[in-house]
Amino acid sequence: MKHNLDLNDLYLFVQVVDAGSFSEASRRLSIPKTTISRRIAKLEKILGVALIQRNTHQFDVTHLGEQYYRYCLSLVEQVEQAQRFIEQ
C-alpha cells in the first residue's frame, strides 16, 4: 500500500534536525514534543528507514537521515522562496 508523504512532516523533520532535539524543536515551534515525535515516527514508517536514532539521553541523525535532510531542507527553502515571491 502506497502512502503519501505529508509535507508538514518533512518540515518538522528539518526543524528537529536544525534544533538538534525534539525538545528544542517543540519549544521553537510551540508544538508538543509528543506530536513532533509521533509525526517523525510516522514519516520513518512510511519511508521504511530510521532518520533519527533517539533515546532519553541521545539524539543522532542517521546517515540516511542526513542525506534525506538535505533534500527536505531544499524543499522547505523552495516553499519559503515561493511564499516570499507571493508576498511581494
PDB file of N, CA, C and O in Angstrom:
ATOM      1  N   MET A   1       0.836  -1.182   0.000  1.00  0.00           N
ATOM      2  CA  MET A   1       0.000   0.000   0.000  1.00  0.00           C
ATOM      3  C   MET A   1       0.881   1.245   0.000  1.00  0.00           C
ATOM      4  O   MET A   1       1.749   1.403   0.859  1.00  0.00           O
ATOM      5  N   LYS A   2       0.654   2.110  -0.951  1.00  0.00           N
ATOM      6  CA  LYS A   2       1.453   3.322  -1.069  1.00  0.00           C
ATOM      7  C   LYS A   2       0.884   4.421  -0.177  1.00  0.00           C
ATOM      8  O   LYS A   2      -0.323   4.664  -0.164  1.00  0.00           O
ATOM      9  N   HIS A   3       1.765   5.077   0.563  1.00  0.00           N
ATOM     10  CA  HIS A   3       1.352   6.179   1.437  1.00  0.00           C
ATOM     11  C   HIS A   3       1.879   7.486   0.862  1.00  0.00           C
ATOM     12  O   HIS A   3       3.001   7.552   0.359  1.00  0.00           O
ATOM     13  N   ASN A   4       1.068   8.504   0.942  1.00  0.00           N
ATOM     14  CA  ASN A   4       1.501   9.829   0.514  1.00  0.00           C
ATOM     15  C   ASN A   4       2.234  10.513   1.645  1.00  0.00           C
ATOM     16  O   ASN A   4       1.816  10.460   2.802  1.00  0.00           O
ATOM     17  N   LEU A   5       3.323  11.149   1.299  1.00  0.00           N
ATOM     18  CA  LEU A   5       4.064  11.914   2.289  1.00  0.00           C
ATOM     19  C   LEU A   5       3.311  13.194   2.619  1.00  0.00           C
ATOM     20  O   LEU A   5       2.681  13.795   1.749  1.00  0.00           O
ATOM     21  N   ASP A   6       3.379  13.603   3.863  1.00  0.00           N
ATOM     22  CA  ASP A   6       2.807  14.867   4.307  1.00  0.00           C
ATOM     23  C   ASP A   6       3.962  15.868   4.356  1.00  0.00           C
ATOM     24  O   ASP A   6       4.914  15.687   5.116  1.00  0.00           O
ATOM     25  N   LEU A   7       3.877  16.908   3.558  1.00  0.00           N
ATOM     26  CA  LEU A   7       4.959  17.892   3.518  1.00  0.00           C
ATOM     27  C   LEU A   7       5.181  18.558   4.868  1.00  0.00           C
ATOM     28  O   LEU A   7       6.286  19.021   5.152  1.00  0.00           O
ATOM     29  N   ASN A   8       4.161  18.613   5.694  1.00  0.00           N
ATOM     30  CA  ASN A   8       4.335  19.155   7.041  1.00  0.00           C
ATOM     31  C   ASN A   8       5.303  18.299   7.855  1.00  0.00           C
ATOM     32  O   ASN A   8       6.060  18.819   8.674  1.00  0.00           O
ATOM     33  N   ASP A   9       5.276  16.980   7.627  1.00  0.00           N
ATOM     34  CA  ASP A   9       6.197  16.093   8.336  1.00  0.00           C
ATOM     35  C   ASP A   9       7.641  16.337   7.897  1.00  0.00           C
ATOM     36  O   ASP A   9       8.563  16.262   8.709  1.00  0.00           O
ATOM     37  N   LEU A  10       7.830  16.629   6.615  1.00  0.00           N
ATOM     38  CA  LEU A  10       9.177  16.947   6.121  1.00  0.00           C
ATOM     39  C   LEU A  10       9.673  18.242   6.773  1.00  0.00           C
ATOM     40  O   LEU A  10      10.836  18.352   7.160  1.00  0.00           O
ATOM     41  N   TYR A  11       8.774  19.213   6.887  1.00  0.00           N
ATOM     42  CA  TYR A  11       9.110  20.466   7.555  1.00  0.00           C
ATOM     43  C   TYR A  11       9.498  20.203   9.012  1.00  0.00           C
ATOM     44  O   TYR A  11      10.496  20.737   9.497  1.00  0.00           O
ATOM     45  N   LEU A  12       8.714  19.384   9.704  1.00  0.00           N
ATOM     46  CA  LEU A  12       9.021  19.072  11.100  1.00  0.00           C
ATOM     47  C   LEU A  12      10.365  18.364  11.215  1.00  0.00           C
ATOM     48  O   LEU A  12      11.139  18.644  12.131  1.00  0.00           O
ATOM     49  N   PHE A  13      10.646  17.452  10.295  1.00  0.00           N
ATOM     50  CA  PHE A  13      11.934  16.757  10.301  1.00  0.00           C
ATOM     51  C   PHE A  13      13.078  17.761  10.190  1.00  0.00           C
ATOM     52  O   PHE A  13      14.054  17.671  10.935  1.00  0.00           O
ATOM     53  N   VAL A  14      12.968  18.701   9.279  1.00  0.00           N
ATOM     54  CA  VAL A  14      14.007  19.740   9.119  1.00  0.00           C
ATOM     55  C   VAL A  14      14.151  20.539  10.413  1.00  0.00           C
ATOM     56  O   VAL A  14      15.267  20.814  10.851  1.00  0.00           O
ATOM     57  N   GLN A  15      13.041  20.906  11.015  1.00  0.00           N
ATOM     58  CA  GLN A  15      13.096  21.701  12.242  1.00  0.00           C
ATOM     59  C   GLN A  15      13.747  20.930  13.384  1.00  0.00           C
ATOM     60  O   GLN A  15      14.508  21.508  14.160  1.00  0.00           O
ATOM     61  N   VAL A  16      13.461  19.639  13.501  1.00  0.00           N
ATOM     62  CA  VAL A  16      14.058  18.821  14.559  1.00  0.00           C
ATOM     63  C   VAL A  16      15.564  18.718  14.359  1.00  0.00           C
ATOM     64  O   VAL A  16      16.330  18.873  15.310  1.00  0.00           O
ATOM     65  N   VAL A  17      15.988  18.460  13.138  1.00  0.00           N
ATOM     66  CA  VAL A  17      17.427  18.353  12.867  1.00  0.00           C
ATOM     67  C   VAL A  17      18.105  19.690  13.133  1.00  0.00           C
ATOM     68  O   VAL A  17      19.162  19.738  13.761  1.00  0.00           O
ATOM     69  N   ASP A  18      17.502  20.776  12.658  1.00  0.00           N
ATOM     70  CA  ASP A  18      18.086  22.106  12.885  1.00  0.00           C
ATOM     71  C   ASP A  18      18.178  22.432  14.370  1.00  0.00           C
ATOM     72  O   ASP A  18      19.154  23.032  14.819  1.00  0.00           O
ATOM     73  N   ALA A  19      17.173  22.042  15.123  1.00  0.00           N
ATOM     74  CA  ALA A  19      17.147  22.335  16.561  1.00  0.00           C
ATOM     75  C   ALA A  19      18.074  21.415  17.354  1.00  0.00           C
ATOM     76  O   ALA A  19      18.534  21.774  18.438  1.00  0.00           O
ATOM     77  N   GLY A  20      18.345  20.236  16.812  1.00  0.00           N
ATOM     78  CA  GLY A  20      19.233  19.301  17.499  1.00  0.00           C
ATOM     79  C   GLY A  20      18.550  18.435  18.533  1.00  0.00           C
ATOM     80  O   GLY A  20      19.198  17.631  19.202  1.00  0.00           O
ATOM     81  N   SER A  21      17.232  18.596  18.669  1.00  0.00           N
ATOM     82  CA  SER A  21      16.480  17.758  19.603  1.00  0.00           C
ATOM     83  C   SER A  21      14.991  17.980  19.383  1.00  0.00           C
ATOM     84  O   SER A  21      14.557  18.998  18.844  1.00  0.00           O
ATOM     85  N   PHE A  22      14.230  16.991  19.820  1.00  0.00           N
ATOM     86  CA  PHE A  22      12.779  17.121  19.755  1.00  0.00           C
ATOM     87  C   PHE A  22      12.302  18.194  20.721  1.00  0.00           C
ATOM     88  O   PHE A  22      11.388  18.958  20.408  1.00  0.00           O
ATOM     89  N   SER A  23      12.919  18.251  21.890  1.00  0.00           N
ATOM     90  CA  SER A  23      12.512  19.234  22.905  1.00  0.00           C
ATOM     91  C   SER A  23      12.711  20.656  22.420  1.00  0.00           C
ATOM     92  O   SER A  23      11.836  21.505  22.586  1.00  0.00           O
ATOM     93  N   GLU A  24      13.867  20.915  21.818  1.00  0.00           N
ATOM     94  CA  GLU A  24      14.145  22.269  21.332  1.00  0.00           C
ATOM     95  C   GLU A  24      13.234  22.625  20.160  1.00  0.00           C
ATOM     96  O   GLU A  24      12.757  23.756  20.068  1.00  0.00           O
ATOM     97  N   ALA A  25      12.991  21.676  19.272  1.00  0.00           N
ATOM     98  CA  ALA A  25      12.071  21.930  18.159  1.00  0.00           C
ATOM     99  C   ALA A  25      10.669  22.218  18.704  1.00  0.00           C
ATOM    100  O   ALA A  25       9.973  23.101  18.204  1.00  0.00           O
ATOM    101  N   SER A  26      10.267  21.475  19.720  1.00  0.00           N
ATOM    102  CA  SER A  26       8.977  21.694  20.355  1.00  0.00           C
ATOM    103  C   SER A  26       8.875  23.107  20.909  1.00  0.00           C
ATOM    104  O   SER A  26       7.870  23.790  20.717  1.00  0.00           O
ATOM    105  N   ARG A  27       9.916  23.530  21.589  1.00  0.00           N
ATOM    106  CA  ARG A  27       9.929  24.874  22.168  1.00  0.00           C
ATOM    107  C   ARG A  27       9.862  25.939  21.079  1.00  0.00           C
ATOM    108  O   ARG A  27       9.080  26.885  21.178  1.00  0.00           O
ATOM    109  N   ARG A  28      10.682  25.784  20.039  1.00  0.00           N
ATOM    110  CA  ARG A  28      10.729  26.778  18.958  1.00  0.00           C
ATOM    111  C   ARG A  28       9.418  26.882  18.190  1.00  0.00           C
ATOM    112  O   ARG A  28       9.009  27.969  17.782  1.00  0.00           O
ATOM    113  N   LEU A  29       8.763  25.733  17.996  1.00  0.00           N
ATOM    114  CA  LEU A  29       7.556  25.702  17.178  1.00  0.00           C
ATOM    115  C   LEU A  29       6.266  25.809  17.985  1.00  0.00           C
ATOM    116  O   LEU A  29       5.185  25.975  17.420  1.00  0.00           O
ATOM    117  N   SER A  30       6.385  25.711  19.306  1.00  0.00           N
ATOM    118  CA  SER A  30       5.205  25.693  20.185  1.00  0.00           C
ATOM    119  C   SER A  30       4.252  24.559  19.811  1.00  0.00           C
ATOM    120  O   SER A  30       3.034  24.730  19.752  1.00  0.00           O
ATOM    121  N   ILE A  31       4.845  23.411  19.564  1.00  0.00           N
ATOM    122  CA  ILE A  31       4.103  22.186  19.267  1.00  0.00           C
ATOM    123  C   ILE A  31       4.545  21.156  20.297  1.00  0.00           C
ATOM    124  O   ILE A  31       5.738  21.063  20.585  1.00  0.00           O
ATOM    125  N   PRO A  32       3.626  20.382  20.859  1.00  0.00           N
ATOM    126  CA  PRO A  32       4.032  19.375  21.851  1.00  0.00           C
ATOM    127  C   PRO A  32       5.074  18.399  21.291  1.00  0.00           C
ATOM    128  O   PRO A  32       4.985  17.954  20.147  1.00  0.00           O
ATOM    129  N   LYS A  33       6.049  18.087  22.124  1.00  0.00           N
ATOM    130  CA  LYS A  33       7.124  17.176  21.727  1.00  0.00           C
ATOM    131  C   LYS A  33       6.552  15.834  21.271  1.00  0.00           C
ATOM    132  O   LYS A  33       7.050  15.239  20.315  1.00  0.00           O
ATOM    133  N   THR A  34       5.523  15.363  21.943  1.00  0.00           N
ATOM    134  CA  THR A  34       4.931  14.081  21.577  1.00  0.00           C
ATOM    135  C   THR A  34       4.332  14.119  20.173  1.00  0.00           C
ATOM    136  O   THR A  34       4.388  13.127  19.446  1.00  0.00           O
ATOM    137  N   THR A  35       3.770  15.241  19.798  1.00  0.00           N
ATOM    138  CA  THR A  35       3.208  15.392  18.451  1.00  0.00           C
ATOM    139  C   THR A  35       4.317  15.328  17.410  1.00  0.00           C
ATOM    140  O   THR A  35       4.193  14.641  16.396  1.00  0.00           O
ATOM    141  N   ILE A  36       5.394  16.047  17.669  1.00  0.00           N
ATOM    142  CA  ILE A  36       6.519  16.048  16.728  1.00  0.00           C
ATOM    143  C   ILE A  36       7.112  14.650  16.620  1.00  0.00           C
ATOM    144  O   ILE A  36       7.369  14.167  15.518  1.00  0.00           O
ATOM    145  N   SER A  37       7.325  14.009  17.742  1.00  0.00           N
ATOM    146  CA  SER A  37       7.904  12.669  17.749  1.00  0.00           C
ATOM    147  C   SER A  37       7.018  11.682  16.987  1.00  0.00           C
ATOM    148  O   SER A  37       7.516  10.857  16.221  1.00  0.00           O
ATOM    149  N   ARG A  38       5.724  11.769  17.197  1.00  0.00           N
ATOM    150  CA  ARG A  38       4.781  10.879  16.522  1.00  0.00           C
ATOM    151  C   ARG A  38       4.802  11.110  15.013  1.00  0.00           C
ATOM    152  O   ARG A  38       4.747  10.156  14.237  1.00  0.00           O
ATOM    153  N   ARG A  39       4.882  12.368  14.598  1.00  0.00           N
ATOM    154  CA  ARG A  39       4.899  12.693  13.163  1.00  0.00           C
ATOM    155  C   ARG A  39       6.183  12.208  12.501  1.00  0.00           C
ATOM    156  O   ARG A  39       6.151  11.718  11.372  1.00  0.00           O
ATOM    157  N   ILE A  40       7.318  12.341  13.196  1.00  0.00           N
ATOM    158  CA  ILE A  40       8.587  11.858  12.642  1.00  0.00           C
ATOM    159  C   ILE A  40       8.567  10.330  12.577  1.00  0.00           C
ATOM    160  O   ILE A  40       9.046   9.747  11.604  1.00  0.00           O
ATOM    161  N   ALA A  41       8.026   9.688  13.590  1.00  0.00           N
ATOM    162  CA  ALA A  41       7.917   8.222  13.582  1.00  0.00           C
ATOM    163  C   ALA A  41       7.042   7.763  12.417  1.00  0.00           C
ATOM    164  O   ALA A  41       7.349   6.764  11.766  1.00  0.00           O
ATOM    165  N   LYS A  42       5.962   8.483  12.153  1.00  0.00           N
ATOM    166  CA  LYS A  42       5.089   8.155  11.023  1.00  0.00           C
ATOM    167  C   LYS A  42       5.846   8.305   9.705  1.00  0.00           C
ATOM    168  O   LYS A  42       5.728   7.460   8.818  1.00  0.00           O
ATOM    169  N   LEU A  43       6.617   9.376   9.580  1.00  0.00           N
ATOM    170  CA  LEU A  43       7.428   9.603   8.384  1.00  0.00           C
ATOM    171  C   LEU A  43       8.419   8.457   8.191  1.00  0.00           C
ATOM    172  O   LEU A  43       8.567   7.938   7.084  1.00  0.00           O
ATOM    173  N   GLU A  44       9.090   8.069   9.261  1.00  0.00           N
ATOM    174  CA  GLU A  44      10.050   6.970   9.181  1.00  0.00           C
ATOM    175  C   GLU A  44       9.361   5.667   8.773  1.00  0.00           C
ATOM    176  O   GLU A  44       9.922   4.880   8.011  1.00  0.00           O
ATOM    177  N   LYS A  45       8.171   5.444   9.268  1.00  0.00           N
ATOM    178  CA  LYS A  45       7.424   4.229   8.928  1.00  0.00           C
ATOM    179  C   LYS A  45       7.054   4.229   7.451  1.00  0.00           C
ATOM    180  O   LYS A  45       7.193   3.208   6.777  1.00  0.00           O
ATOM    181  N   ILE A  46       6.587   5.360   6.948  1.00  0.00           N
ATOM    182  CA  ILE A  46       6.237   5.472   5.533  1.00  0.00           C
ATOM    183  C   ILE A  46       7.462   5.233   4.659  1.00  0.00           C
ATOM    184  O   ILE A  46       7.383   4.533   3.649  1.00  0.00           O
ATOM    185  N   LEU A  47       8.592   5.811   5.048  1.00  0.00           N
ATOM    186  CA  LEU A  47       9.825   5.677   4.272  1.00  0.00           C
ATOM    187  C   LEU A  47      10.462   4.299   4.444  1.00  0.00           C
ATOM    188  O   LEU A  47      11.171   3.819   3.560  1.00  0.00           O
ATOM    189  N   GLY A  48      10.204   3.674   5.581  1.00  0.00           N
ATOM    190  CA  GLY A  48      10.794   2.369   5.858  1.00  0.00           C
ATOM    191  C   GLY A  48      12.233   2.430   6.308  1.00  0.00           C
ATOM    192  O   GLY A  48      12.966   1.447   6.200  1.00  0.00           O
ATOM    193  N   VAL A  49      12.646   3.587   6.816  1.00  0.00           N
ATOM    194  CA  VAL A  49      14.021   3.769   7.309  1.00  0.00           C
ATOM    195  C   VAL A  49      14.009   4.631   8.567  1.00  0.00           C
ATOM    196  O   VAL A  49      13.092   5.422   8.791  1.00  0.00           O
ATOM    197  N   ALA A  50      15.043   4.460   9.376  1.00  0.00           N
ATOM    198  CA  ALA A  50      15.224   5.338  10.539  1.00  0.00           C
ATOM    199  C   ALA A  50      15.954   6.594  10.081  1.00  0.00           C
ATOM    200  O   ALA A  50      17.001   6.510   9.440  1.00  0.00           O
ATOM    201  N   LEU A  51      15.411   7.734  10.405  1.00  0.00           N
ATOM    202  CA  LEU A  51      16.052   9.010  10.093  1.00  0.00           C
ATOM    203  C   LEU A  51      16.829   9.539  11.287  1.00  0.00           C
ATOM    204  O   LEU A  51      17.858  10.198  11.138  1.00  0.00           O
ATOM    205  N   ILE A  52      16.317   9.235  12.473  1.00  0.00           N
ATOM    206  CA  ILE A  52      16.917   9.719  13.718  1.00  0.00           C
ATOM    207  C   ILE A  52      16.982   8.558  14.696  1.00  0.00           C
ATOM    208  O   ILE A  52      15.994   7.854  14.902  1.00  0.00           O
ATOM    209  N   GLN A  53      18.152   8.360  15.300  1.00  0.00           N
ATOM    210  CA  GLN A  53      18.302   7.405  16.398  1.00  0.00           C
ATOM    211  C   GLN A  53      18.123   8.206  17.677  1.00  0.00           C
ATOM    212  O   GLN A  53      18.812   9.204  17.891  1.00  0.00           O
ATOM    213  N   ARG A  54      17.210   7.777  18.518  1.00  0.00           N
ATOM    214  CA  ARG A  54      16.952   8.557  19.717  1.00  0.00           C
ATOM    215  C   ARG A  54      16.660   7.653  20.901  1.00  0.00           C
ATOM    216  O   ARG A  54      16.098   6.565  20.777  1.00  0.00           O
ATOM    217  N   ASN A  55      17.070   8.160  22.050  1.00  0.00           N
ATOM    218  CA  ASN A  55      16.674   7.580  23.327  1.00  0.00           C
ATOM    219  C   ASN A  55      16.618   8.734  24.310  1.00  0.00           C
ATOM    220  O   ASN A  55      16.697   9.890  23.895  1.00  0.00           O
ATOM    221  N   THR A  56      16.487   8.465  25.568  1.00  0.00           N
ATOM    222  CA  THR A  56      16.291   9.554  26.531  1.00  0.00           C
ATOM    223  C   THR A  56      17.502  10.469  26.667  1.00  0.00           C
ATOM    224  O   THR A  56      17.361  11.609  27.111  1.00  0.00           O
ATOM    225  N   HIS A  57      18.683   9.996  26.295  1.00  0.00           N
ATOM    226  CA  HIS A  57      19.887  10.803  26.501  1.00  0.00           C
ATOM    227  C   HIS A  57      20.648  11.134  25.228  1.00  0.00           C
ATOM    228  O   HIS A  57      21.671  11.817  25.284  1.00  0.00           O
ATOM    229  N   GLN A  58      20.170  10.662  24.083  1.00  0.00           N
ATOM    230  CA  GLN A  58      20.950  10.839  22.866  1.00  0.00           C
ATOM    231  C   GLN A  58      20.050  11.089  21.667  1.00  0.00           C
ATOM    232  O   GLN A  58      18.937  10.571  21.583  1.00  0.00           O
ATOM    233  N   PHE A  59      20.554  11.891  20.748  1.00  0.00           N
ATOM    234  CA  PHE A  59      19.850  12.239  19.515  1.00  0.00           C
ATOM    235  C   PHE A  59      20.888  12.233  18.404  1.00  0.00           C
ATOM    236  O   PHE A  59      21.809  13.050  18.406  1.00  0.00           O
ATOM    237  N   ASP A  60      20.744  11.322  17.463  1.00  0.00           N
ATOM    238  CA  ASP A  60      21.675  11.256  16.335  1.00  0.00           C
ATOM    239  C   ASP A  60      20.897  11.083  15.040  1.00  0.00           C
ATOM    240  O   ASP A  60      20.012  10.234  14.940  1.00  0.00           O
ATOM    241  N   VAL A  61      21.239  11.898  14.054  1.00  0.00           N
ATOM    242  CA  VAL A  61      20.648  11.748  12.734  1.00  0.00           C
ATOM    243  C   VAL A  61      21.409  10.621  12.039  1.00  0.00           C
ATOM    244  O   VAL A  61      22.640  10.619  12.024  1.00  0.00           O
ATOM    245  N   THR A  62      20.687   9.671  11.470  1.00  0.00           N
ATOM    246  CA  THR A  62      21.334   8.558  10.779  1.00  0.00           C
ATOM    247  C   THR A  62      21.979   9.063   9.488  1.00  0.00           C
ATOM    248  O   THR A  62      21.738  10.189   9.054  1.00  0.00           O
ATOM    249  N   HIS A  63      22.796   8.209   8.892  1.00  0.00           N
ATOM    250  CA  HIS A  63      23.430   8.574   7.624  1.00  0.00           C
ATOM    251  C   HIS A  63      22.367   8.868   6.566  1.00  0.00           C
ATOM    252  O   HIS A  63      22.451   9.873   5.859  1.00  0.00           O
ATOM    253  N   LEU A  64      21.367   7.992   6.458  1.00  0.00           N
ATOM    254  CA  LEU A  64      20.271   8.244   5.522  1.00  0.00           C
ATOM    255  C   LEU A  64      19.500   9.496   5.909  1.00  0.00           C
ATOM    256  O   LEU A  64      19.064  10.258   5.046  1.00  0.00           O
ATOM    257  N   GLY A  65      19.332   9.704   7.216  1.00  0.00           N
ATOM    258  CA  GLY A  65      18.641  10.890   7.701  1.00  0.00           C
ATOM    259  C   GLY A  65      19.343  12.175   7.295  1.00  0.00           C
ATOM    260  O   GLY A  65      18.692  13.160   6.948  1.00  0.00           O
ATOM    261  N   GLU A  66      20.677  12.168   7.337  1.00  0.00           N
ATOM    262  CA  GLU A  66      21.440  13.352   6.927  1.00  0.00           C
ATOM    263  C   GLU A  66      21.227  13.648   5.452  1.00  0.00           C
ATOM    264  O   GLU A  66      21.049  14.801   5.060  1.00  0.00           O
ATOM    265  N   GLN A  67      21.247  12.606   4.641  1.00  0.00           N
ATOM    266  CA  GLN A  67      21.040  12.808   3.204  1.00  0.00           C
ATOM    267  C   GLN A  67      19.606  13.254   2.922  1.00  0.00           C
ATOM    268  O   GLN A  67      19.377  14.153   2.112  1.00  0.00           O
ATOM    269  N   TYR A  68      18.654  12.629   3.588  1.00  0.00           N
ATOM    270  CA  TYR A  68      17.247  12.993   3.402  1.00  0.00           C
ATOM    271  C   TYR A  68      16.999  14.424   3.869  1.00  0.00           C
ATOM    272  O   TYR A  68      16.223  15.155   3.255  1.00  0.00           O
ATOM    273  N   TYR A  69      17.657  14.822   4.954  1.00  0.00           N
ATOM    274  CA  TYR A  69      17.550  16.183   5.477  1.00  0.00           C
ATOM    275  C   TYR A  69      17.902  17.207   4.395  1.00  0.00           C
ATOM    276  O   TYR A  69      17.216  18.219   4.247  1.00  0.00           O
ATOM    277  N   ARG A  70      18.967  16.943   3.642  1.00  0.00           N
ATOM    278  CA  ARG A  70      19.388  17.889   2.604  1.00  0.00           C
ATOM    279  C   ARG A  70      18.283  18.083   1.558  1.00  0.00           C
ATOM    280  O   ARG A  70      18.019  19.204   1.121  1.00  0.00           O
ATOM    281  N   TYR A  71      17.644  16.979   1.167  1.00  0.00           N
ATOM    282  CA  TYR A  71      16.533  17.086   0.212  1.00  0.00           C
ATOM    283  C   TYR A  71      15.365  17.857   0.824  1.00  0.00           C
ATOM    284  O   TYR A  71      14.787  18.738   0.187  1.00  0.00           O
ATOM    285  N   CYS A  72      15.031  17.519   2.046  1.00  0.00           N
ATOM    286  CA  CYS A  72      13.908  18.179   2.719  1.00  0.00           C
ATOM    287  C   CYS A  72      14.191  19.658   2.933  1.00  0.00           C
ATOM    288  O   CYS A  72      13.309  20.497   2.753  1.00  0.00           O
ATOM    289  N   LEU A  73      15.423  19.977   3.316  1.00  0.00           N
ATOM    290  CA  LEU A  73      15.797  21.381   3.508  1.00  0.00           C
ATOM    291  C   LEU A  73      15.631  22.160   2.213  1.00  0.00           C
ATOM    292  O   LEU A  73      15.141  23.290   2.222  1.00  0.00           O
ATOM    293  N   SER A  74      16.033  21.567   1.112  1.00  0.00           N
ATOM    294  CA  SER A  74      15.876  22.217  -0.184  1.00  0.00           C
ATOM    295  C   SER A  74      14.402  22.489  -0.481  1.00  0.00           C
ATOM    296  O   SER A  74      14.050  23.562  -0.971  1.00  0.00           O
ATOM    297  N   LEU A  75      13.547  21.515  -0.183  1.00  0.00           N
ATOM    298  CA  LEU A  75      12.109  21.709  -0.394  1.00  0.00           C
ATOM    299  C   LEU A  75      11.561  22.829   0.483  1.00  0.00           C
ATOM    300  O   LEU A  75      10.803  23.678   0.012  1.00  0.00           O
ATOM    301  N   VAL A  76      11.942  22.830   1.747  1.00  0.00           N
ATOM    302  CA  VAL A  76      11.476  23.863   2.677  1.00  0.00           C
ATOM    303  C   VAL A  76      11.935  25.238   2.193  1.00  0.00           C
ATOM    304  O   VAL A  76      11.161  26.195   2.214  1.00  0.00           O
ATOM    305  N   GLU A  77      13.178  25.335   1.764  1.00  0.00           N
ATOM    306  CA  GLU A  77      13.692  26.617   1.278  1.00  0.00           C
ATOM    307  C   GLU A  77      12.943  27.070   0.033  1.00  0.00           C
ATOM    308  O   GLU A  77      12.656  28.258  -0.117  1.00  0.00           O
ATOM    309  N   GLN A  78      12.620  26.138  -0.864  1.00  0.00           N
ATOM    310  CA  GLN A  78      11.870  26.497  -2.070  1.00  0.00           C
ATOM    311  C   GLN A  78      10.465  26.984  -1.738  1.00  0.00           C
ATOM    312  O   GLN A  78       9.974  27.932  -2.351  1.00  0.00           O
ATOM    313  N   VAL A  79       9.825  26.348  -0.784  1.00  0.00           N
ATOM    314  CA  VAL A  79       8.484  26.787  -0.360  1.00  0.00           C
ATOM    315  C   VAL A  79       8.565  28.181   0.257  1.00  0.00           C
ATOM    316  O   VAL A  79       7.707  29.026  -0.001  1.00  0.00           O
ATOM    317  N   GLU A  80       9.594  28.423   1.072  1.00  0.00           N
ATOM    318  CA  GLU A  80       9.764  29.746   1.676  1.00  0.00           C
ATOM    319  C   GLU A  80      10.018  30.803   0.608  1.00  0.00           C
ATOM    320  O   GLU A  80       9.513  31.921   0.714  1.00  0.00           O
ATOM    321  N   GLN A  81      10.799  30.462  -0.424  1.00  0.00           N
ATOM    322  CA  GLN A  81      11.034  31.395  -1.529  1.00  0.00           C
ATOM    323  C   GLN A  81       9.732  31.696  -2.273  1.00  0.00           C
ATOM    324  O   GLN A  81       9.465  32.844  -2.629  1.00  0.00           O
ATOM    325  N   ALA A  82       8.933  30.668  -2.502  1.00  0.00           N
ATOM    326  CA  ALA A  82       7.655  30.859  -3.180  1.00  0.00           C
ATOM    327  C   ALA A  82       6.742  31.765  -2.353  1.00  0.00           C
ATOM    328  O   ALA A  82       6.046  32.622  -2.898  1.00  0.00           O
ATOM    329  N   GLN A  83       6.752  31.571  -1.040  1.00  0.00           N
ATOM    330  CA  GLN A  83       5.940  32.409  -0.157  1.00  0.00           C
ATOM    331  C   GLN A  83       6.391  33.865  -0.220  1.00  0.00           C
ATOM    332  O   GLN A  83       5.565  34.774  -0.304  1.00  0.00           O
ATOM    333  N   ARG A  84       7.715  34.083  -0.178  1.00  0.00           N
ATOM    334  CA  ARG A  84       8.227  35.469  -0.284  1.00  0.00           C
ATOM    335  C   ARG A  84       7.848  36.082  -1.621  1.00  0.00           C
ATOM    336  O   ARG A  84       7.507  37.264  -1.674  1.00  0.00           O
ATOM    337  N   PHE A  85       7.898  35.312  -2.705  1.00  0.00           N
ATOM    338  CA  PHE A  85       7.511  35.807  -4.015  1.00  0.00           C
ATOM    339  C   PHE A  85       6.061  36.283  -4.004  1.00  0.00           C
ATOM    340  O   PHE A  85       5.759  37.367  -4.504  1.00  0.00           O
ATOM    341  N   ILE A  86       5.173  35.486  -3.443  1.00  0.00           N
ATOM    342  CA  ILE A  86       3.754  35.840  -3.395  1.00  0.00           C
ATOM    343  C   ILE A  86       3.542  37.080  -2.527  1.00  0.00           C
ATOM    344  O   ILE A  86       2.726  37.941  -2.855  1.00  0.00           O
ATOM    345  N   GLU A  87       4.273  37.166  -1.431  1.00  0.00           N
ATOM    346  CA  GLU A  87       4.124  38.305  -0.516  1.00  0.00           C
ATOM    347  C   GLU A  87       4.602  39.613  -1.124  1.00  0.00           C
ATOM    348  O   GLU A  87       4.180  40.689  -0.699  1.00  0.00           O
ATOM    349  N   GLN A  88       5.482  39.528  -2.119  1.00  0.00           N
ATOM    350  CA  GLN A  88       5.966  40.743  -2.771  1.00  0.00           C
ATOM    351  C   GLN A  88       4.947  41.191  -3.786  1.00  0.00           C
ATOM    352  O   GLN A  88       5.149  42.202  -4.459  1.00  0.00           O
TER     353      GLN A  88
END
